[in-house]
Amino acid sequence: MRDSDSVGTDIGRLLAMAHKRATSTFAHALRALDLDGRLFGVMSTLARVGPATQARLIVELRSDKSVMLRAVDDLERLGLTTREPVPEDRRARVVTLTDAGRQRLVAATEIAQQVSEDLFGWMSAAEQKVLRDLLERFVDQEPAGRPAED
């Protein structure tokens, strides 16, 4: 029998285990495209918002400067994005998907959909929606006593 006092710690442990399982499964599936979940996230965001500065990508993905710099460097090295100076701000760079990047993203999105089906297909569509909605609410909550961007 489960102890109701341990629900909070159970959730934390299970979220960590779920994260490991999902990221590992997705990373393995994306290897054939020379991508990982981090690069897929940046590419998906660029497809959704259009060309964006690295600063905007950091905000959109709740990332940090060094992680984003490495991701954009990797994508540029692969020929999947370009990075151009912003005319009115020499320090800022706009990141844009290339044609090759858009094509690779289509293939990666198909893989992501298959991985999602493999991971969550045992749930009904309604259960998947509830899980998604609860996770969105969880992510959007600021932790008590500290900013969300730690």
Secondary structure, DSSP 8 states (H G I E B T S, - for coil): ---GGGHHHHHHHHHHHHHHHHHHHHHHHHGGGT--HHHHHHHHHHHHH-SEEHHHHHHHHT--HHHHHHHHHHHHHTTSEEEEEETTEEEEEEEEE-HHHHHHHHHHHHHHHHHHHHHHTTS-HHHHHHHHHHHHHHHHS--TTS-TT-
